[in-house]
């Protein structure tokens, strides 16, 4: 079963377990949100909406809120000494579609539990079976600049040659 939803002025074809990035919507990370503008519900007997399907919605879990790539708008008018540079980054919400609901049903699937990081056992004295943690190397030292290392003394000044007097 699939559905076509509309959010943020765009349309998306979704199936359960899809992950998609849409414009920012309200909802905390880890909660379930319902998207109500369903334009089409597909399957064995597709249902078209006019403009939306009555009683249909899509439940999705909010995975994260982030910002999109930087977009730069640069405008220049040649020979007029006129230019304008503006940039922005879109606010994005990442969703995982949990289920497609019809007949005004409520979501039955809750948010997925977060995966826990595997715990690494620390070796106890006398425990040789546990692998030893890798030692980190110290970062390589950069050579200092020659001018900054030692200020050099000026070489002794040369004495001017004595002038010979002309005898006439």
SEVO-452943 format. One record per atom (N, C-alpha, C): atom name; x, y, z. Coordinates in pm, 1 decimal. Atoms other than C-alpha are relative to their C-alpha. Layout:
// SEVO-452943
atom=CA	c1=X	c2=Y	c3=Z
...
***
This chain:
// SEVO-452943
atom=N	c1=84.5	c2=-116.6	c3=0.0
atom=CA	c1=0.0	c2=0.0	c3=0.0
atom=C	c1=90.0	c2=124.3	c3=0.0
atom=N	c1=-74.6	c2=-125.1	c3=4.0
atom=CA	c1=126.8	c2=348.6	c3=-81.2
atom=C	c1=-98.1	c2=116.1	c3=7.2
atom=N	c1=83.6	c2=-119.7	c3=-5.7
atom=CA	c1=-0.5	c2=703.9	c3=-47.5
atom=C	c1=77.7	c2=115.2	c3=-59.8
atom=N	c1=-59.3	c2=-125.1	c3=47.1
atom=CA	c1=63.5	c2=1041.9	c3=-204.0
atom=C	c1=-47.2	c2=107.8	c3=96.2
atom=N	c1=34.2	c2=-102.8	c3=-98.8
atom=CA	c1=78.9	c2=1316.1	c3=57.9
atom=C	c1=48.4	c2=135.1	c3=-48.5
atom=N	c1=-39.8	c2=-136.2	c3=33.6
atom=CA	c1=108.6	c2=1691.4	c3=31.5
atom=C	c1=37.8	c2=69.9	c3=129.4
atom=N	c1=-44.6	c2=-77.2	c3=-115.1
atom=CA	c1=311.1	c2=1893.2	c3=280.5
atom=C	c1=104.0	c2=100.9	c3=-45.7
atom=N	c1=-96.4	c2=-103.9	c3=35.7
atom=CA	c1=500.2	c2=2218.4	c3=249.6
atom=C	c1=-4.9	c2=39.2	c3=-146.0
atom=N	c1=11.6	c2=-36.4	c3=140.4
atom=CA	c1=367.4	c2=2278.5	c3=-103.3
atom=C	c1=56.7	c2=-102.9	c3=-95.3
atom=N	c1=-55.6	c2=105.5	c3=84.9
atom=CA	c1=522.9	c2=1955.3	c3=-233.3
atom=C	c1=-77.4	c2=-129.2	c3=22.5
atom=N	c1=68.0	c2=128.2	c3=-9.7
atom=CA	c1=387.5	c2=1608.7	c3=-299.2
atom=C	c1=103.6	c2=-111.8	c3=6.5
atom=N	c1=-92.1	c2=111.4	c3=-19.7
atom=CA	c1=555.7	c2=1285.2	c3=-191.0
atom=C	c1=-77.4	c2=-130.4	c3=-9.1
atom=N	c1=56.4	c2=135.4	c3=3.9
atom=CA	c1=481.3	c2=921.2	c3=-271.8
atom=C	c1=70.6	c2=-78.4	c3=109.6
atom=N	c1=-60.2	c2=65.2	c3=-116.1
atom=CA	c1=535.0	c2=723.4	c3=47.3
atom=C	c1=-56.0	c2=-139.9	c3=18.7
atom=N	c1=38.8	c2=133.7	c3=-44.0
atom=CA	c1=522.0	c2=364.0	c3=166.2
atom=C	c1=51.6	c2=-15.3	c3=143.1
atom=N	c1=-51.0	c2=17.6	c3=-136.0
atom=CA	c1=570.9	c2=238.4	c3=522.9
atom=C	c1=150.5	c2=-28.0	c3=1.2
atom=N	c1=-145.5	c2=9.0	c3=-21.7
atom=CA	c1=935.0	c2=254.1	c3=646.5
atom=C	c1=80.7	c2=87.2	c3=-95.1
atom=N	c1=-74.2	c2=-98.5	c3=79.5
atom=CA	c1=1027.5	c2=529.2	c3=397.5
atom=C	c1=56.9	c2=107.0	c3=92.2
atom=N	c1=-59.0	c2=-112.9	c3=-71.5
atom=CA	c1=1261.7	c2=799.0	c3=528.4
atom=C	c1=6.5	c2=114.5	c3=-99.5
atom=N	c1=-0.9	c2=-112.4	c3=91.6
atom=CA	c1=1210.3	c2=1140.9	c3=373.8
atom=C	c1=25.2	c2=130.3	c3=74.0
atom=N	c1=-28.4	c2=-132.7	c3=-53.9
atom=CA	c1=1316.5	c2=1500.5	c3=427.8
atom=C	c1=-104.2	c2=95.7	c3=-54.9
atom=N	c1=101.6	c2=-95.6	c3=41.3
atom=CA	c1=1040.2	c2=1759.6	c3=421.0
atom=C	c1=30.1	c2=133.0	c3=67.2
atom=N	c1=-13.1	c2=-128.3	c3=-67.1
atom=CA	c1=1009.2	c2=2123.8	c3=517.9
atom=C	c1=-35.6	c2=-15.0	c3=146.7
atom=N	c1=15.2	c2=15.5	c3=-144.6
atom=CA	c1=1013.2	c2=2180.3	c3=892.3
atom=C	c1=-146.2	c2=0.0	c3=42.9
atom=N	c1=133.2	c2=7.7	c3=-59.5
atom=CA	c1=700.7	c2=2074.5	c3=1079.4
atom=C	c1=16.1	c2=-8.3	c3=151.5
atom=N	c1=-4.6	c2=3.2	c3=-146.0
atom=CA	c1=615.6	c2=2093.4	c3=1448.2
atom=C	c1=0.9	c2=-144.7	c3=48.0
atom=N	c1=-6.4	c2=133.8	c3=-58.4
atom=CA	c1=699.1	c2=1788.5	c3=1657.5
atom=C	c1=138.5	c2=-24.5	c3=55.3
atom=N	c1=-128.5	c2=31.0	c3=-61.6
atom=CA	c1=970.9	c2=1676.7	c3=1893.9
atom=C	c1=57.5	c2=-126.4	c3=-61.3
atom=N	c1=-67.6	c2=118.2	c3=52.0
atom=CA	c1=1228.2	c2=1419.0	c3=1791.4
atom=C	c1=-47.8	c2=-122.0	c3=78.6
atom=N	c1=45.6	c2=123.1	c3=-62.6
atom=CA	c1=1096.3	c2=1068.8	c3=1860.1
atom=C	c1=-150.9	c2=-9.6	c3=16.1
atom=N	c1=145.3	c2=4.9	c3=-12.4
atom=CA	c1=725.7	c2=1156.5	c3=1849.5
atom=C	c1=-62.2	c2=-39.7	c3=-133.3
atom=N	c1=75.2	c2=36.5	c3=120.5
atom=CA	c1=461.0	c2=1041.4	c3=1602.1
atom=C	c1=-86.4	c2=118.8	c3=-40.0
atom=N	c1=84.4	c2=-107.8	c3=53.0
atom=CA	c1=298.5	c2=1307.3	c3=1381.3
atom=C	c1=-89.4	c2=-59.0	c3=-108.7
atom=N	c1=91.6	c2=45.2	c3=103.5
atom=CA	c1=0.9	c2=1265.5	c3=1150.4
atom=C	c1=-6.1	c2=105.2	c3=-109.7
atom=N	c1=9.9	c2=-87.2	c3=116.7
atom=CA	c1=1.2	c2=1413.4	c3=800.8
atom=C	c1=-136.7	c2=-25.2	c3=-62.8
atom=N	c1=140.2	c2=19.1	c3=37.1
atom=CA	c1=-359.9	c2=1472.5	c3=699.9
atom=C	c1=-33.2	c2=22.0	c3=-145.6
atom=N	c1=33.4	c2=-26.7	c3=140.3
atom=CA	c1=-341.7	c2=1589.2	c3=337.2
atom=C	c1=44.6	c2=-117.2	c3=-87.1
atom=N	c1=-28.3	c2=118.0	c3=82.0
atom=CA	c1=-353.1	c2=1255.7	c3=155.2
atom=C	c1=-77.5	c2=15.8	c3=-130.3
atom=N	c1=62.5	c2=-21.6	c3=130.2
atom=CA	c1=-419.8	c2=1299.1	c3=-216.3
atom=C	c1=-43.6	c2=-130.0	c3=-66.0
atom=N	c1=30.7	c2=128.8	c3=63.7
atom=CA	c1=-422.7	c2=930.8	c3=-312.5
atom=C	c1=43.4	c2=-111.5	c3=93.5
atom=N	c1=-38.1	c2=121.0	c3=-72.6
atom=CA	c1=-422.8	c2=596.0	c3=-136.2
atom=C	c1=-1.9	c2=-112.0	c3=-101.9
atom=N	c1=-11.5	c2=103.9	c3=102.2
atom=CA	c1=-296.6	c2=320.8	c3=-363.2
atom=C	c1=5.8	c2=-138.0	c3=62.3
atom=N	c1=-1.1	c2=139.1	c3=-43.7
atom=CA	c1=-308.5	c2=-54.6	c3=-338.1
atom=C	c1=-76.1	c2=-82.3	c3=-102.0
atom=N	c1=80.5	c2=81.1	c3=91.3
atom=CA	c1=-540.7	c2=-318.0	c3=-486.0
atom=C	c1=-114.5	c2=81.2	c3=-59.9
atom=N	c1=105.1	c2=-88.6	c3=51.5
atom=CA	c1=-820.7	c2=-61.5	c3=-515.7
atom=C	c1=38.4	c2=143.8	c3=37.9
atom=N	c1=-44.7	c2=-136.3	c3=-32.4
atom=CA	c1=-673.6	c2=291.1	c3=-536.7
atom=C	c1=-117.6	c2=95.1	c3=21.5
atom=N	c1=103.2	c2=-98.3	c3=-31.5
atom=CA	c1=-874.0	c2=578.4	c3=-391.7
atom=C	c1=57.5	c2=137.5	c3=-27.5
atom=N	c1=-42.7	c2=-136.0	c3=33.2
atom=CA	c1=-838.2	c2=924.3	c3=-543.0
atom=C	c1=-78.7	c2=99.7	c3=83.6
atom=N	c1=66.7	c2=-103.0	c3=-76.5
atom=CA	c1=-915.3	c2=1231.9	c3=-340.7
atom=C	c1=-45.2	c2=113.2	c3=-89.3
atom=N	c1=46.9	c2=-115.4	c3=75.9
atom=CA	c1=-1107.3	c2=1533.0	c3=-458.1
atom=C	c1=-18.2	c2=117.6	c3=95.8
atom=N	c1=-143.5	c2=8.8	c3=27.1
atom=CA	c1=-887.3	c2=1715.8	c3=-350.1
atom=C	c1=74.0	c2=-96.2	c3=91.8
atom=N	c1=-67.9	c2=95.1	c3=-88.5
atom=CA	c1=-799.9	c2=1489.9	c3=-51.9
atom=C	c1=-92.9	c2=-116.8	c3=29.2
atom=N	c1=76.8	c2=118.6	c3=-34.6
atom=CA	c1=-908.5	c2=1144.8	c3=56.7
atom=C	c1=-57.7	c2=20.4	c3=139.9
atom=N	c1=65.4	c2=-21.6	c3=-128.9
atom=CA	c1=-1163.5	c2=1171.8	c3=338.1
atom=C	c1=37.1	c2=-111.4	c3=97.0
atom=N	c1=-29.9	c2=96.8	c3=-104.6
atom=CA	c1=-1056.9	c2=1001.0	c3=661.2
atom=C	c1=135.1	c2=-66.3	c3=-10.4
atom=N	c1=-131.6	c2=62.1	c3=15.9
atom=CA	c1=-706.5	c2=913.1	c3=539.5
atom=C	c1=107.0	c2=90.7	c3=59.1
atom=N	c1=-114.7	c2=-74.5	c3=-51.2
atom=CA	c1=-381.9	c2=1015.9	c3=705.4
atom=C	c1=121.3	c2=-92.2	c3=-1.1
atom=N	c1=-125.1	c2=75.1	c3=-2.6
atom=CA	c1=-20.9	c2=908.2	c3=724.4
atom=C	c1=68.4	c2=30.5	c3=132.3
atom=N	c1=-71.4	c2=-16.9	c3=-126.7
atom=CA	c1=157.5	c2=850.9	c3=1056.1
atom=C	c1=149.2	c2=-11.2	c3=-26.3
atom=N	c1=-145.1	c2=-0.6	c3=21.0
atom=CA	c1=528.4	c2=931.8	c3=1068.9
atom=C	c1=69.4	c2=34.5	c3=130.4
atom=N	c1=-81.7	c2=-27.4	c3=-118.0
atom=CA	c1=799.6	c2=937.4	c3=1334.6
atom=C	c1=102.9	c2=106.4	c3=-35.1
atom=N	c1=-98.7	c2=-106.0	c3=22.6
atom=CA	c1=1016.4	c2=1249.3	c3=1361.7
atom=C	c1=135.7	c2=-54.2	c3=42.7
atom=N	c1=-133.6	c2=50.4	c3=-30.3
atom=CA	c1=1379.2	c2=1137.5	c3=1339.4
atom=C	c1=94.0	c2=111.4	c3=43.8
atom=N	c1=-85.4	c2=-111.9	c3=-38.1
atom=CA	c1=1555.8	c2=1474.1	c3=1349.5
atom=C	c1=-42.5	c2=126.2	c3=-71.5
atom=N	c1=15.0	c2=-129.8	c3=63.5
atom=CA	c1=1542.9	c2=1842.3	c3=1270.2
atom=C	c1=140.3	c2=44.7	c3=-37.8
atom=N	c1=-131.8	c2=-45.2	c3=43.1
atom=CA	c1=1832.1	c2=1980.2	c3=1066.3
atom=C	c1=-15.4	c2=111.6	c3=-100.6
atom=N	c1=0.8	c2=-105.7	c3=100.0
atom=CA	c1=1928.2	c2=2244.5	c3=814.3
atom=C	c1=55.3	c2=-55.3	c3=-130.8
atom=N	c1=-39.2	c2=48.3	c3=131.7
atom=CA	c1=1967.4	c2=2189.1	c3=442.4
atom=C	c1=130.6	c2=62.8	c3=-45.4
atom=N	c1=-123.5	c2=-57.4	c3=52.3
atom=CA	c1=2260.2	c2=2283.4	c3=221.7
atom=C	c1=-11.8	c2=150.4	c3=-18.7
atom=N	c1=-2.4	c2=-144.8	c3=15.4
atom=CA	c1=2364.5	c2=2644.9	c3=189.8
atom=C	c1=-28.0	c2=36.2	c3=-145.6
atom=N	c1=35.5	c2=-47.8	c3=133.5
atom=CA	c1=2208.9	c2=2821.3	c3=-108.4
atom=C	c1=36.7	c2=147.3	c3=-5.4
atom=N	c1=-44.9	c2=-138.0	c3=11.6
atom=CA	c1=2368.7	c2=3144.9	c3=-226.1
atom=C	c1=-63.9	c2=62.7	c3=-122.8
atom=N	c1=60.4	c2=-75.4	c3=108.9
atom=CA	c1=2183.8	c2=3399.9	c3=-439.2
atom=C	c1=87.3	c2=122.1	c3=-24.0
atom=N	c1=-90.0	c2=-110.9	c3=32.6
atom=CA	c1=2427.4	c2=3637.0	c3=-609.9
atom=C	c1=-52.1	c2=67.4	c3=-125.3
atom=N	c1=49.3	c2=-76.3	c3=114.7
atom=CA	c1=2301.1	c2=3910.6	c3=-839.9
atom=C	c1=95.2	c2=113.8	c3=-27.7
atom=N	c1=-93.5	c2=-106.0	c3=37.6
atom=CA	c1=2519.6	c2=4150.8	c3=-1032.1
atom=C	c1=-50.9	c2=69.5	c3=-124.3
atom=N	c1=30.8	c2=-78.3	c3=119.2
atom=CA	c1=2449.3	c2=4430.4	c3=-1274.3
atom=C	c1=132.8	c2=54.3	c3=-50.6
atom=N	c1=-132.6	c2=-35.9	c3=49.5
atom=CA	c1=2753.0	c2=4475.5	c3=-1490.3
atom=C	c1=10.4	c2=148.7	c3=-31.0
atom=N	c1=-36.7	c2=-139.7	c3=25.9
atom=CA	c1=2918.2	c2=4813.1	c3=-1523.5
atom=C	c1=-80.0	c2=99.4	c3=84.0
atom=N	c1=80.4	c2=-90.4	c3=-82.5
atom=CA	c1=2687.1	c2=4958.1	c3=-1256.7
atom=C	c1=49.0	c2=3.9	c3=145.1
atom=N	c1=-52.4	c2=11.0	c3=-136.4
atom=CA	c1=2892.4	c2=4874.2	c3=-947.0
atom=C	c1=-112.4	c2=-40.4	c3=96.3
atom=N	c1=112.8	c2=44.3	c3=-79.7
atom=CA	c1=2586.5	c2=4693.5	c3=-813.9
atom=C	c1=3.7	c2=-151.6	c3=10.1
atom=N	c1=9.6	c2=144.8	c3=-20.5
atom=CA	c1=2588.0	c2=4348.6	c3=-661.1
atom=C	c1=-61.6	c2=-27.6	c3=135.5
atom=N	c1=68.9	c2=37.7	c3=-122.0
atom=CA	c1=2392.1	c2=4166.9	c3=-396.0
atom=C	c1=22.4	c2=-149.1	c3=22.8
atom=N	c1=-24.6	c2=140.1	c3=-33.9
atom=CA	c1=2480.4	c2=3842.8	c3=-219.5
atom=C	c1=-81.6	c2=-34.0	c3=124.4
atom=N	c1=81.1	c2=47.4	c3=-111.3
atom=CA	c1=2231.2	c2=3662.9	c3=2.3
atom=C	c1=4.7	c2=-151.6	c3=2.5
atom=N	c1=-0.5	c2=145.4	c3=-11.8
atom=CA	c1=2230.0	c2=3311.0	c3=133.6
atom=C	c1=-97.6	c2=-44.8	c3=106.4
atom=N	c1=89.7	c2=55.1	c3=-100.5
atom=CA	c1=2002.2	c2=3086.0	c3=332.8
atom=C	c1=14.7	c2=-151.5	c3=3.2
atom=N	c1=4.9	c2=144.9	c3=-13.7
atom=CA	c1=1963.1	c2=2730.5	c3=456.9
atom=C	c1=-140.9	c2=-36.8	c3=45.4
atom=N	c1=135.2	c2=42.6	c3=-34.6
atom=CA	c1=1624.4	c2=2556.3	c3=467.6
atom=C	c1=0.4	c2=-79.7	c3=130.1
atom=N	c1=21.8	c2=83.1	c3=-118.0
atom=CA	c1=1496.6	c2=2408.3	c3=792.9
atom=C	c1=-69.5	c2=-127.5	c3=-46.8
atom=N	c1=48.4	c2=128.8	c3=50.7
atom=CA	c1=1432.4	c2=2036.1	c3=733.0
atom=C	c1=-35.7	c2=-90.5	c3=117.8
atom=N	c1=36.5	c2=104.1	c3=-95.3
atom=CA	c1=1254.3	c2=1763.6	c3=928.4
atom=C	c1=14.0	c2=-134.5	c3=-70.2
atom=N	c1=-16.7	c2=134.6	c3=54.7
atom=CA	c1=1351.7	c2=1400.7	c3=867.6
atom=C	c1=-104.1	c2=-90.1	c3=65.1
atom=N	c1=108.9	c2=85.8	c3=-47.6
atom=CA	c1=1057.7	c2=1159.0	c3=896.6
atom=C	c1=19.1	c2=-143.6	c3=-46.2
atom=N	c1=11.7	c2=139.5	c3=42.5
atom=CA	c1=1014.7	c2=782.1	c3=889.2
atom=C	c1=-149.2	c2=-32.6	c3=1.2
atom=N	c1=142.3	c2=32.8	c3=11.5
atom=CA	c1=671.3	c2=676.5	c3=765.4
atom=C	c1=-24.4	c2=-131.4	c3=74.4
atom=N	c1=28.4	c2=122.0	c3=-76.6
atom=CA	c1=526.0	c2=426.0	c3=1012.3
atom=C	c1=-117.5	c2=-76.4	c3=-58.4
atom=N	c1=115.1	c2=70.1	c3=57.5
atom=CA	c1=182.9	c2=350.0	c3=863.4
atom=C	c1=-90.7	c2=96.2	c3=-75.0
atom=N	c1=98.7	c2=-75.8	c3=76.5
atom=CA	c1=-87.4	c2=464.5	c3=623.5
atom=C	c1=-136.5	c2=-36.1	c3=57.0
atom=N	c1=126.5	c2=22.6	c3=-70.3
atom=CA	c1=-425.3	c2=506.2	c3=795.4
atom=C	c1=-117.2	c2=42.9	c3=-86.5
atom=N	c1=124.0	c2=-36.3	c3=68.4
atom=CA	c1=-774.9	c2=510.8	c3=647.7
atom=C	c1=-114.6	c2=-8.0	c3=100.1
atom=N	c1=121.3	c2=5.4	c3=-82.2
atom=CA	c1=-1127.8	c2=548.2	c3=793.1
atom=C	c1=18.1	c2=65.6	c3=137.1
atom=N	c1=-21.1	c2=-76.1	c3=-124.3
atom=CA	c1=-1015.6	c2=800.9	c3=1059.9
atom=C	c1=61.0	c2=-82.7	c3=112.4
atom=N	c1=-66.1	c2=81.6	c3=-101.6
atom=CA	c1=-805.2	c2=539.3	c3=1240.0
atom=C	c1=112.2	c2=78.6	c3=66.5
atom=N	c1=-109.9	c2=-60.1	c3=-74.1
atom=CA	c1=-546.8	c2=636.2	c3=1499.9
atom=C	c1=125.4	c2=-84.7	c3=-19.4
atom=N	c1=-123.5	c2=78.4	c3=15.5
atom=CA	c1=-179.7	c2=532.7	c3=1477.5
atom=C	c1=11.7	c2=-108.2	c3=107.0
atom=N	c1=-16.4	c2=110.7	c3=-93.8
atom=CA	c1=-111.8	c2=195.3	c3=1636.4
atom=C	c1=146.8	c2=-28.0	c3=29.0
atom=N	c1=-142.8	c2=25.3	c3=-17.1
atom=CA	c1=265.3	c2=183.4	c3=1593.8
atom=C	c1=63.3	c2=123.1	c3=63.5
atom=N	c1=-68.0	c2=-109.2	c3=-69.6
atom=CA	c1=467.2	c2=394.4	c3=1836.3
atom=C	c1=139.9	c2=21.2	c3=-55.3
atom=N	c1=-136.5	c2=-24.4	c3=47.0
atom=CA	c1=815.8	c2=536.4	c3=1790.2
atom=C	c1=90.6	c2=-118.1	c3=31.8
atom=N	c1=-94.8	c2=108.7	c3=-20.8
atom=CA	c1=1100.2	c2=288.0	c3=1756.7
atom=C	c1=95.0	c2=36.0	c3=113.6
atom=N	c1=-98.9	c2=-31.5	c3=-104.5
atom=CA	c1=1333.5	c2=257.5	c3=2053.4
atom=C	c1=135.2	c2=27.7	c3=-63.2
atom=N	c1=-131.5	c2=-34.3	c3=53.3
atom=CA	c1=1673.7	c2=410.7	c3=1999.0
atom=C	c1=97.1	c2=-113.5	c3=28.0
atom=N	c1=-102.3	c2=101.4	c3=-18.6
atom=CA	c1=1966.2	c2=176.6	c3=1951.3
atom=C	c1=101.0	c2=49.9	c3=101.9
atom=N	c1=-101.2	c2=-37.0	c3=-97.1
atom=CA	c1=2204.7	c2=174.5	c3=2241.4
atom=C	c1=136.5	c2=-37.0	c3=-54.9
atom=N	c1=-136.2	c2=27.5	c3=44.9
atom=CA	c1=2576.3	c2=191.7	c3=2178.7
atom=C	c1=51.5	c2=-124.0	c3=73.4
atom=N	c1=-51.6	c2=119.7	c3=-66.5
atom=CA	c1=2754.8	c2=-138.7	c3=2247.5
atom=C	c1=100.0	c2=40.2	c3=108.9
atom=N	c1=-87.4	c2=-29.4	c3=-112.8
atom=CA	c1=2931.7	c2=-138.2	c3=2582.4
atom=C	c1=125.9	c2=-83.1	c3=-15.1
atom=N	c1=-128.0	c2=68.7	c3=11.1
atom=CA	c1=3301.7	c2=-223.8	c3=2562.7
atom=C	c1=46.2	c2=-33.9	c3=140.7
atom=N	c1=-43.3	c2=43.9	c3=-132.1
atom=CA	c1=3421.6	c2=-429.4	c3=2857.8
atom=C	c1=142.6	c2=46.8	c3=24.7
atom=N	c1=-134.8	c2=-44.8	c3=-34.0
atom=CA	c1=3721.8	c2=-278.5	c3=3032.0
atom=C	c1=74.9	c2=-117.4	c3=61.0
atom=N	c1=-74.2	c2=114.5	c3=-52.2
atom=CA	c1=3997.0	c2=-530.0	c3=3108.9
atom=C	c1=30.2	c2=18.3	c3=148.8
atom=N	c1=-30.1	c2=1.7	c3=-142.3
atom=CA	c1=4041.6	c2=-621.9	c3=3473.5
atom=C	c1=139.7	c2=-58.2	c3=15.8
atom=N	c1=-135.7	c2=51.8	c3=-21.2
atom=CA	c1=4389.4	c2=-692.1	c3=3614.8
atom=C	c1=-0.5	c2=-152.1	c3=-2.3
atom=N	c1=-10.7	c2=144.3	c3=11.1
atom=CA	c1=4485.5	c2=-1045.4	c3=3519.8
atom=C	c1=-93.6	c2=-58.9	c3=-104.3
atom=N	c1=92.5	c2=48.5	c3=101.9
atom=CA	c1=4217.8	c2=-1070.9	c3=3248.7
atom=C	c1=65.8	c2=17.4	c3=-136.0
atom=N	c1=-74.0	c2=-7.5	c3=126.1
atom=CA	c1=4416.7	c2=-1153.1	c3=2933.8
atom=C	c1=-88.5	c2=-23.4	c3=-121.5
atom=N	c1=87.7	c2=29.0	c3=113.2
atom=CA	c1=4116.5	c2=-1250.6	c3=2718.7
atom=C	c1=-51.5	c2=126.1	c3=-66.7
atom=N	c1=53.3	c2=-124.2	c3=57.2
atom=CA	c1=3996.0	c2=-892.9	c3=2669.9
atom=C	c1=107.5	c2=67.6	c3=-84.3
atom=N	c1=-99.9	c2=-67.3	c3=83.5
atom=CA	c1=4166.5	c2=-706.2	c3=2384.7
atom=C	c1=43.9	c2=131.4	c3=64.8
atom=N	c1=-55.2	c2=-123.4	c3=-57.0
atom=CA	c1=4393.7	c2=-424.3	c3=2492.1
atom=C	c1=-41.3	c2=118.3	c3=-86.5
atom=N	c1=37.9	c2=-116.7	c3=80.3
atom=CA	c1=4274.3	c2=-78.9	c3=2388.1
atom=C	c1=121.8	c2=56.1	c3=-73.1
atom=N	c1=-109.3	c2=-54.1	c3=80.8
atom=CA	c1=4482.4	c2=78.2	c3=2113.9
atom=C	c1=46.1	c2=132.1	c3=59.8
atom=N	c1=-55.1	c2=-124.1	c3=-53.6
atom=CA	c1=4714.5	c2=352.0	c3=2234.2
atom=C	c1=-0.4	c2=105.0	c3=-109.5
atom=N	c1=1.5	c2=-109.4	c3=96.3
atom=CA	c1=4677.6	c2=686.5	c3=2068.9
atom=C	c1=138.3	c2=61.4	c3=-8.8
atom=N	c1=-128.1	c2=-65.2	c3=19.9
atom=CA	c1=4985.2	c2=841.2	c3=1919.5
atom=C	c1=-16.6	c2=149.3	c3=19.9
atom=N	c1=1.3	c2=-145.1	c3=-15.9
atom=CA	c1=5071.5	c2=1195.9	c3=2006.1
atom=C	c1=9.9	c2=62.7	c3=-138.1
atom=N	c1=-9.1	c2=-62.7	c3=131.9
atom=CA	c1=5022.9	c2=1432.7	c3=1714.8
atom=C	c1=142.1	c2=45.5	c3=-29.1
atom=N	c1=-135.3	c2=-38.2	c3=40.9
atom=CA	c1=5338.9	c2=1506.3	c3=1519.3
atom=C	c1=19.9	c2=149.0	c3=21.5
atom=N	c1=-28.3	c2=-141.0	c3=-24.3
atom=CA	c1=5507.3	c2=1830.6	c3=1612.8
atom=C	c1=37.9	c2=65.9	c3=-131.9
atom=N	c1=-31.6	c2=-74.6	c3=120.7
atom=CA	c1=5530.2	c2=2091.1	c3=1344.4
atom=C	c1=132.2	c2=72.5	c3=20.9
atom=N	c1=-126.2	c2=-73.6	c3=-17.0
atom=CA	c1=5872.7	c2=2242.5	c3=1280.0
atom=C	c1=-28.4	c2=149.1	c3=15.8
atom=N	c1=19.0	c2=-142.9	c3=-25.0
atom=CA	c1=5897.2	c2=2593.4	c3=1414.0
atom=C	c1=61.5	c2=80.9	c3=-113.8
atom=N	c1=-53.7	c2=-86.5	c3=105.8
atom=CA	c1=5958.1	c2=2877.3	c3=1172.6
atom=C	c1=139.4	c2=44.8	c3=40.1
atom=N	c1=-138.6	c2=-35.8	c3=-29.1
atom=CA	c1=6325.3	c2=2969.3	c3=1143.4
atom=C	c1=10.5	c2=139.4	c3=58.7
atom=N	c1=-9.4	c2=-137.5	c3=-48.6
atom=CA	c1=6267.7	c2=3339.5	c3=1202.0
atom=C	c1=-46.6	c2=8.1	c3=144.7
atom=N	c1=53.5	c2=-6.7	c3=-134.8
atom=CA	c1=6070.7	c2=3274.5	c3=1517.0
atom=C	c1=85.9	c2=-79.3	c3=98.0
atom=N	c1=-76.6	c2=85.8	c3=-88.5
atom=CA	c1=6312.0	c2=3013.3	c3=1652.0
atom=C	c1=112.3	c2=77.3	c3=69.6
atom=N	c1=-113.1	c2=-72.3	c3=-57.7
atom=CA	c1=6625.5	c2=3227.7	c3=1704.8
atom=C	c1=16.9	c2=133.4	c3=-70.8
atom=N	c1=-31.5	c2=-127.1	c3=66.4
atom=CA	c1=6672.9	c2=3596.6	c3=1643.0
atom=C	c1=150.9	c2=5.9	c3=-23.7
atom=N	c1=-142.8	c2=-1.2	c3=33.5
atom=CA	c1=7005.8	c2=3628.1	c3=1465.3
atom=C	c1=59.3	c2=137.7	c3=25.4
atom=N	c1=-71.4	c2=-126.4	c3=-22.3
atom=CA	c1=7257.2	c2=3888.9	c3=1559.8
atom=C	c1=48.8	c2=52.8	c3=-133.6
atom=N	c1=-47.4	c2=-59.3	c3=125.1
atom=CA	c1=7363.6	c2=4132.6	c3=1292.1
atom=C	c1=150.2	c2=-27.4	c3=-15.1
atom=N	c1=-144.5	c2=19.5	c3=18.8
atom=CA	c1=7702.9	c2=4060.7	c3=1137.2
atom=C	c1=71.6	c2=133.0	c3=26.4
atom=N	c1=-72.0	c2=-125.1	c3=-29.4
atom=CA	c1=7970.2	c2=4310.8	c3=1235.1
atom=C	c1=10.5	c2=87.3	c3=-124.9
atom=N	c1=-2.4	c2=-94.5	c3=112.2
atom=CA	c1=7966.8	c2=4620.8	c3=1020.9
atom=C	c1=142.4	c2=10.4	c3=-54.5
atom=N	c1=-131.9	c2=-14.1	c3=63.8
atom=CA	c1=8250.8	c2=4657.3	c3=770.4
atom=C	c1=47.4	c2=143.5	c3=17.6
atom=N	c1=-57.7	c2=-135.2	c3=-14.5
atom=CA	c1=8484.0	c2=4946.0	c3=828.3
atom=C	c1=24.4	c2=58.3	c3=-137.7
atom=N	c1=-22.4	c2=-69.2	c3=128.1
atom=CA	c1=8505.0	c2=5199.7	c3=552.8
atom=C	c1=150.8	c2=13.2	c3=-23.6
atom=N	c1=-143.3	c2=-10.9	c3=33.5
atom=CA	c1=8838.7	c2=5208.1	c3=372.1
atom=C	c1=46.4	c2=145.2	c3=19.7
atom=N	c1=-54.0	c2=-136.3	c3=-23.2
atom=CA	c1=9057.4	c2=5502.5	c3=466.9
atom=C	c1=25.9	c2=69.0	c3=-131.5
atom=N	c1=-18.7	c2=-74.6	c3=123.8
atom=CA	c1=9069.0	c2=5773.5	c3=205.7
atom=C	c1=145.9	c2=42.4	c3=-10.4
atom=N	c1=-138.1	c2=-44.4	c3=26.4
atom=CA	c1=9400.0	c2=5849.6	c3=48.3
atom=C	c1=-5.6	c2=148.3	c3=-35.7
atom=N	c1=-1.6	c2=-142.4	c3=31.2
atom=CA	c1=9479.6	c2=6211.8	c3=42.7
atom=C	c1=81.2	c2=24.8	c3=-126.1
atom=N	c1=-71.7	c2=-33.3	c3=123.8
atom=CA	c1=9590.5	c2=6355.7	c3=-290.8
atom=C	c1=102.0	c2=109.5	c3=31.7
atom=N	c1=-103.3	c2=-101.3	c3=-19.8
atom=CA	c1=9918.8	c2=6542.9	c3=-267.0
atom=C	c1=29.0	c2=65.8	c3=-132.8
atom=N	c1=-24.5	c2=-71.0	c3=123.5
atom=CA	c1=9963.7	c2=6806.0	c3=-527.7
atom=C	c1=112.3	c2=93.1	c3=16.4
***
